[in-house]
Amino acid sequence: MDPVTLTTERLLLRTVGRQDTDAVYDACQDPDIQRWTTLPSPYLREHAEAFTEQMAPDGWADGSMFTFGVFLHSGELAGMLGITMRALGMGELGFWATKQHRSNGYITEAALTACRWAFVHAALDRIEWRAEVGNRASRAVAERAGFTIEGTLRSATNHNGIRRDSWVGSLLPSDLALPSTAPYLPAPRP
């Protein structure tokens, strides 16, 4: 799939490339990003180069990961967001925000925009969000974006060689008043 660019009133969501390597590298020096994401730690320049020059473009090319840099209209990087394909019709949303642009609603806005695009144009019927238990900022973004928190998965994340519990939530097309590509039959409630 060719990369797409999405816009909102405040944001430009576009794929990243070589021109963004410095901004990605600088942002990923933030201890909070290294603490709460599965990025390599320490985060080296070659990690940023591999991400912007290989991983992000390859993910679009083979349809395995749709990566969006979250930019202000001024061109400044506000965060990163990706939807990684996990199974037929299902993706997993991951994101981080730059330190100076947290608590402005940018990542929630970007998540809603990217999820809406994925439901309509990438034929997804479920997008999961996962975060290590305790990552309240990530959970707040997911909840504001309309994700239903479904529970806690034991030992679901490997963070620097340590297994940790994760929260999991989901967003369905119907949560955004969009049609699904396949019928959904919820389990009967007792």
N, C-alpha and C positions, 0 to 999 in steps of 0.2 A: 504494500500500500504506500502511496506517496504521502509524505508528511502534510498535515493540514495546519492552517493558522486559524485560531479562533479569537474573536475580540469581544470584549464587554465594554461597558462604559468607562471602566477604569483600567482594564488590563488587556495585554496582548499575550496570547498563549501560542507559542511557536516552538518548533523543534530547536534543539541546541546544536551548535557546531563548533569548529575550531575557534571562531571569534568569541566564544563564550567561555573558553577554558579558564582564563584568569578569574573571571567572576565566580565560576563554580568552585574553583580551587579556594579562593578567598573565603567564600561563604562556608565551605565545609571545614574550615579551621575552627568553627564555633564548637566549643565543647558540648553544647546541648544537642547539636545535630549528630555529633559522633556518639553521644550517650544514648540517644533514643532511636537511632536508625541503624540499619545493618551495613552502613558504609564502612569501608576499611578505616581502622584507627591505629596508628596515625594516618591521616589522609594526605597522601603525597601528590605531587604535581602529576606524576604518571597516571595516577588514578583518575584525575580530572581529564587528562588527555584521552585516556581509554574510553571514558564515559562520553565525552563530547564528540570524539572523532570516530569511535567504533560502535560502542554499545547502543547509543541513541539512534544513529542512522541505521544500524543493522536491525534494530527492533522494529522500526517502521518498514524497512524493506521486506522483512519476512513475516510481518504481522504479529510478532510475539510480544511487543511492548510499544505502547504509544506514549512517548515522553514529550512533555511540554515544559519549556522554561516559562515561568510566570513572570512577565515583565510589565512594569508600569509603562504608560505610553511615552514617557521620557526615555525609555530604553534601559532603565535600571532593573537589575534582577531582583525580584521580590521573593522568589522561591522556585521550587521544582516539583513537578507532579508527573506521575506515570501511572498508566493502567497496563498491568502485565497480564497476559492471557494465562489462565490456569486450567481451563477445560473448555470444551465446546460451549460457547455462549456465556462463559463466565470469566471475568477479569478481577484483578485485585488492585485497588487504588493505594498508592503510596505517595507521600509528599513530605516536604520540609519547607520552612520559611526562613528567609534571612533574618538575622537578629534584629536589624533596624526596621523590618517591615512586619513584625509580629503584632497581633492584636488589632489589625486594621480590617479584618474580614477578607483579605485578598485570597487566601488559600481556600476559604469556604466558597467564595465566588468562582474561583478557578475550578474547584472540584465539581461544583454543580454544572458548570459549562462543559467540562470535559466528559462528565458522566452522561449528560444529555446527548452530546455528540456520539459517545460510544453506543448508547442505546439505539440511536437513529441510524448511524452510519457504519458501525462495526458489528451490528447484529448481536449485541450482548443482551442477555435477559437477567443477569445478576452481576452486581459488582460488590465484591467484599472489601472491607477495610479491616486491617488488623494493626494492633499496636501493643507493645509490651505493657502489661498491667502497670499502672502508675503514670503513664504518659497522658496526663489529663488534658494537655493542650491539643494533642492529636484527637483525643476522644471528643473534645468540645467542637472541633472542626467537623468531625464526622456527624455528630448529632445535629449541628446547625445546618449541615448539608442534607439532612433528612434520613440518614442511615438509622436503621433499627439495630440497637445493640442486642446481640443474640446470646452472649455469654462469654465464658472464659475457657480458653483452650489450654490444657496443661502441657507444659514443655513444648510449646509450638514454635518458639523462636530460638534460633541459635545466635547469640550476640557475643562476639569475640570468644567463641568456644564454650560459652556457658548457656545451658538450656534455661529458658525463662517462659513463664506463662504469658499468654496474650489475650487481650479482648478481641472479639470478632463482631462485626456488624455487617449488615447488607443493605443495599439499595436496589430496588426493582424498578423497571420502567413505570409500573403503575403508581409508584410513589411520586413520580413526576408527571402524572397524567399522560403517560405515553403508552402506546400499545407494545405488547411483547411479540417476539417472533414466533414463540411457541406458547400453547395454552398452559396456564398454571392452575393446578388443582391443589389448593392448600389442604393440609391434614385436618380432619374434623377436630374440633375442640371438645374436650370431655365435658 
